[in-house]
Amino acid sequence: MVKMDLSGKVAVVAGVANKYSIAWAVARRLHEAGAELVLTYQNEKLKRRVEEIAGEVGEPLLVECDVTNEDAVKNLFEKVKSEKGQVYTLIHSIAFAPREELGGSFLNTSRHGFAQALDISAYSLILMSHHAVQIMEEGGSVLTMTYMASERVVPGYNVMGVAKAALESIVRYLAWELGEQKGIRVNAISAGPLNTLAARGIKGFSRILDVYPQRAPLKRNITHEEVASAALFLVTPLASGITGEILFVDAGYHIMGL
Ligand code: 0WD
């Protein structure tokens, strides 16, 4: 029987900012399933926060990696190769847009804000995958986090909706190329709203949290753990036939018309 057992498998999890990060919930679930973790953090400022909680998931390798720095990404996977050999899964849980772009008029989106949001939230998946797959073992997969504002208008989400649309397209192109070349699967989870650092930067986020329990079929918001469980499923052989997929973990919200 195919099991959700990741014993001896190396998982690189990018995007832990604090204990509320989706990446942290995923890291804990992968650890429970036996995975050996590599956690990346954006900068020195976040290092201490990640170090404080890292003990809860064994003895993960901690590596600084700002995805706007190409050398940092290359060095990350060189380090993973020298210390761990191979990688089984890459979890990409990173997004950023300047605060002034996340609210107000979409017409005021700046060229700089657009470039930064697309670079950090979408291009970084290509860059990280480029290096990861060179040391990815058979059965490996890549997983990223997206949001429904990629295809519907969520006021305030603005340029980040455009970045998520790009990210989802990247998932499909990577799935096509890596599936054909190396049998690697690439998927995304489209999560419902969760109270995290990144989410709090979006103007009107508390309204989004209020709307889901009213409209979603399950009449509630989702939990970090539900996203983590879906992530575990997607990276194990239980999901061996699934690639290029955007899996909604949103209490069913996205199916509703009214
Ligand atoms: O409701 C939510 N929270 C949802 C989040 C619903 C659906 C999707 N998502 C997505 C986000 O868009 C993101 O892609 O999940 C992913 C993880 O976001 P999160 O867990 O909600 O937020 P957070 O804990 O803030 O993690 C995102 C982190 C950054 O945090 P801050 O808030 O410090 O910018 O992405 C990292 C950083 O740690 N990050 C970077 N990492 C490396 N290099 C960079 C960078 N340049 N910029 C941001």
Boltz pocket constraint, residues with backbone or C-beta under 6 A from the ligand:
constraints:
  - pocket:
      binder: B
      contacts: [[A, 15], [A, 16], [A, 17], [A, 18], [A, 20], [A, 21], [A, 22], [A, 23], [A, 41], [A, 42], [A, 46], [A, 65], [A, 66], [A, 67], [A, 68], [A, 92], [A, 93], [A, 94], [A, 95], [A, 96], [A, 120], [A, 145], [A, 146], [A, 147], [A, 189], [A, 190], [A, 191], [A, 192], [A, 193], [A, 194], [A, 195], [A, 196], [A, 197], [A, 198], [A, 199]]
      max_distance: 6.0
